[in-house]
């Protein structure tokens, strides 16, 4: 029997690659999307397609109303998504986002009896968010030892896999292409339209486009008409 | 200026006492209730009353759809709430509940610039849930050092206060009474009715009733008609 894993799938490029890696490593993968009031709902539709395409055994969605707290351009319609790179941690950072997502993944893992969670965070070609670093992943894995029935009863926490954490965006794309990921299915844009077409100018679009160029892979992204693809 | 804190307030006895302690220690308290699909919605109405009564400067609610994951008698209507004490971790345990709640509290703290979070977990007279122990609280505080903008930029994580963690239920009640908590406002029952009246037979009712008896304090709980109060 395959080991069971919960894989956080946003519908973006990184999480699709993460799911492909988890499948390649032989895990029985249970996709989980967390809807935290982000603007880009079309990413969640992409998540369903990605889970189906890449062989997750199922896919669940959990909503968490972080928009009630504000504080990010991704959850507060009064804060514009910036169109150029800024110093420091940008306004698209959603406070405590990865902790909230890993917590919900841990809850799901506990219910279905999974020992592993996969998350597509990346600390190289990324937006500079704090909760994407190896020390964060290690601290969460340590927490899981004390936070669940299984952890306390067995003394073993979750294995938290972040297989992209030290890869460049170009490396991630090359790895995904080798594993058969169809990136045309994915949506990374912070302000994609209802059909999933990308703006071409936000931080996430910029990093993604540069990644395809550096990987020497044709960019299959659907851009909004007039966007610089 | 007072230090600012987020206080998790469920509407139950423990979190009301925790809020009173945080106020007594001089914190500017921001109440936060997390609605995770639990059955006892009347607890959340109690949370509003408690925050107002005990001087929180505001109160927010965040919903998180843990009921989509199942696995607990508190979120799954197909699992009955037990009416007698069981060995081990009971079915009322909500997987990863305290991690999810602390994560959302951490997000709120980051948005409002609070350095402290209070949670009313208790590891003495409690239901035996895993995520109520000092090691869990310490692991979460350590995680916060790596999980937020403030943690990464300053090297300082959140102070996670769990002032009840080593108290008996009777001690908690005595402390609350001394601080002016009106426990008639609180609802602890796992299956309270729409008016907040308690069943008298679930684990939470049993622990609460015994606490009042041991503290020598008149139990002000409103029980459902026919319930053993």
Interface residues (C-beta under 8 A of the other chain):
Chain A: X60 X61 X62 X63 X64 X65 X66 X68 X69 X70 X71 X89 X93 X94 X95 X96 X97 X98 X99 X100 X103 X104 X106 X107 X108 X110 X111 X130 X131 X133 X135 X136 X139 X140 X142 X143 X145 X146 X147 X148 X149 X151 X152 X153
Chain B: X60 X61 X62 X63 X64 X65 X66 X68 X69 X70 X71 X89 X93 X94 X95 X96 X97 X98 X99 X100 X103 X104 X106 X107 X108 X110 X111 X130 X131 X133 X135 X136 X139 X140 X142 X143 X145 X146 X147 X148 X149 X151 X152 X153
